[in-house]
Amino acid sequence: MTRVLVVDDQFLIRAGLAALLQAAPGIEVVGEAGDGEEAVERAALTAPDVILMDIRMPGISGVVATERILAAAADPPPRILVLTTFDLDEYVYTALRAGASGFLLKDAGPDRLIAAVHAVAGGDTLFAPSVTRRLIEAYAPPRPGVPRPGVPPAGADRAPPAELAALTAREVEVLRLIARGLSNPEIADLLFISEATVKTHLNRTMAKLGLGSRAQAVVLAYETGLVTPRGA
């Protein structure tokens, strides 16, 4: 069972999300919180696997609550799925940097919500590549002189950014593909390696770079110029 904490300052939205998730197979709602302060307290008491975190709340925002929850969490920490009204909410990028595992629009349908919870619980990120590009375009514009994506094979013929010097060539390659939105099975097929090997490369990459989530790896790949938004 995936244990979920639902955080939203609007009672009807919070209650609706909780009821929907509680009725879904494989999910148990272990608590609800109406603001960031309560979210921190409830997370400590219930030790959820996934937290649906509203980003805009009175008092402590979802970003601050995310930082506090992850800082105090035992290993493994909860996976935090940010809830937002707009896909380019100004807080979303900050939340990803704080350690959130992705974000979900509040107008997502029930099936999408349930699938998102299961995906995040399983260690995946949520947002689609197109959303990732819009997010990075808004908050981390590509650096001047960085080639556009699409040059065969996606920049593999040039040295990786200095910030990624600690990575092996294969780790850089896996990071580049993750940032382009490919799943672990897709990367395994493309590189002719096993899915377990992809996970090993990703885990080593995150350890070397001090990253806490796959979402942070995606953001770093864009920030360093390893990949750039399409059309940039």
N, C-alpha and C positions, 0 to 999 in steps of 0.2 A: 504494500500500500504506500502511495505517495502522500505524505502528510503536508497539508497546505494551510498557510495563514493568509487570510484575506484582509488587506488594508485599504480603506477608502473612507474619506470623510463624509460621503453622502450615504445615508443609511439605506435607501432603497437600492442603490447600485451595489453596495456591499452585501446586503442580504440576498439580492438576486444572484450575484456571483457565487456566494457561499452555497446557496440552495442548488444551483446548477452543478457545481463541482461535487457536492456531497452525493448527488444522484448518479454521478458518473462512476463506472467501474474502475477500481484500482486507485481511487482517490478518497482521502479522508480529510475533511476540514477540521483542523484542530483548534481554530480560534479566529476571532475577528478583531480588528482594531480600527478606531475612527480617526486617529491622527498619528503623527510620527512618534511622539513620546510613548503612546500606548503600544505602538508597533514594536519598539525596542523592548518594552517590558514583556509583551506577549511572546515575542520570539525567544527570549531567554527562558520563559516558563514552559513553552510547548516544544521547542527544538524542532521546528518544521523542516521538511526537505525543500519546499518551495514557498516563497513569499510573493504574492501578488501585491505589488507596492504602488499605490497611487502616487504620482509625482508631485502634484500640487495640493498641499494641505495647509490649513492654518497652523501656526506654531512651527514645529519642526517639519521641514519638507521631507519628501521621500528620499532625496539625495542624502541629507544629513542622517536620516534614519538608516539608510543603506550602509553608510560608512560606520555608524555606531554598531549596528548589528553584526557586520562582518568582522569588525575589530574585536568584538567580544565573543564571537562564536567559537565553539569547539570544532575540532576537525572530524568530519568534513563540514564546512560551513553550509548554510542554506543557499539555494540558488534563488536569486532575486529577479523577478520578472516585473519590469516597470509598466504601469498602466498610465496611458496618456491619451488626451483627446486629439492631439495633433502629432503627426509623425515627425515633425521637426520642432517639437517643443524645445525651448532653449535649455531646459534642464536635462534632457535625455542624454546628451553627450557627456555631461558631468556625471550623470548616474553610471554610465558605462565605465568611465574612468574610475569611479568609486568601487567598481567591482560587480555591478549588475550584469546579469547574463543575457540581457536582451530587453526588448520592449514590445508591448502589445497595445494596439489601438483599442479604445473603449467600444468602438462600434464593430469590433470583430464578432463573428457569429459564435454560437455555442460550440460547434464542432471545432472551430479554430482555437477557441479558448482551451478546450480539453486537450487537444493535440499539443498546444503550446506548453501546457503544464507537464505533460508526459515527456515532451522533447527536452525541456529545460531540466527536468529531473534526471534525464538520462545523460546529461552533460553536453547537450547541444546548445547552440545559440538559436534565437528565434527569428530575427529579422531577415528578410529576403535580400539578395544582393542589390537589387534596385534601391531598396530603402537604405541599405548601408551606404551606397554611393551618394544619395541625397544628403544623408547625415554628415558624411565626411566633407562634401562640397560646401555645406553650410558652416562647419566649424573648423575644418582643417584643410584649407585650399592646398592643392598640390604646389610643391616648390618649383620655382622657375628653373627651366632647363631639364626637368625630369621628363623622359619620353612618355608619350601616350601609350596606354595598353593596346595590345594588338600587334606590336612588333614581335615577330616570331623569335623564340617562343615566350612571349610576354616578358621580355627583358632579361631572359636567362643568359644573354651573351654579354652582360655587363656586370661589374662587381656589385655585390650587395651594399647597401648603405653602411657607413662606418658604425652606426649604432647597433648593427646586427653582426659585427665582426666575430662575435663569440660563437656563432652558429656554423654548423657544417653546411656544405653546399646542398645536401638533401634536405636538411632542416629548413633552409631558406626557401627551397622549392615548395615544400609542404606548406610553409607559412604563406607564401604567395597564393597558392591555390585555395587555402582556407579563406584568405581575405577576398578572393573572387567569388566566394559563396559556395564552393563545392563541399559536399559532405565527405565524411571519411570513406565510405564505400566508393564514391566517385573518384576520389584521389587515388585510392588503391588500384582501381581499374586503369586509371590514366598512367600511373607510374609503374604498373605491373609489380606491385608489392602487396602484401597482405594488409587487411584492415588493422590488425594488431600492430604491424610495423608503423603504419600511419599514426596510430595513437602513441606509440613510443616516441616517434620523432616530435610530435606535438607536445607531449609531456616534458621532454628534454628541453624543447624550445622555451616553454613557459617557465621552467625552472631556471634556465640560464638568464632569462630576461626579467625574472621577478614578477611574472604575470599571474593573476589569480583566476582568469577565466578566458575562454575562447573569444569572447567579445572583446576583451582587452587586447588580445593578439591581433584581431582584425583592425582595431583602431590604430595600434602601433604600426602595422604594415602600411597603412595609409599615411600616417604622420611622418614616417621615415622616408616615404617616397618609393618604397618597394613596389607598391601598386598605386595607381592613380585613378580617380573617377573617370569613367568613360565619357568622352567628349571634352575632357579637360585639355 
